[in-house]
């Protein structure tokens, strides 16, 4: 979420459309860490997790060097965790 919020990957004009929430709402979700509650699929928290993970796995391109700046896990590990989260949430698809 921090990579999406603070990086230059998604410009302000597209942010809400692509993420389902605005930058202020994203900052609030990040600020609630580690007490995130993603049980409501329509919550800002669930939107932030789902859509940020979708962007880093399937949307935006983050080079290998930059990837290591944002993530401690490999892209494959992040993708695996995202798919596991999608299944646990009972979603039929990823993204908005």
JOMO-V657287 format. One line per field, one symbol per residue. ss: DSSP state (H for helix, E for strand, C for the rest). burial: b if it has 9 or more other ideal C-beta (glycine too) atoms within 8 Angstrom, else e. Layout:
BEGIN
ss->???
burial->???
END
This chain:
BEGIN
ss->CHHHHHCCCCCHHHHHHHHCCCHHHHHHHHHCCCCCCCCCCCCHHHHHHHHHHHHHHHHCCCCHHHHHHHCCCCHHHHHHHHHHHHHHHCCCCCCC
burial->bebbbebeebeeeebeebbebeeebbbbbbeeeeebebeeeebbbbbbbbbbbbbbbeeeebeeeebeebbeeebeebbebbeebbeebebeebee
END
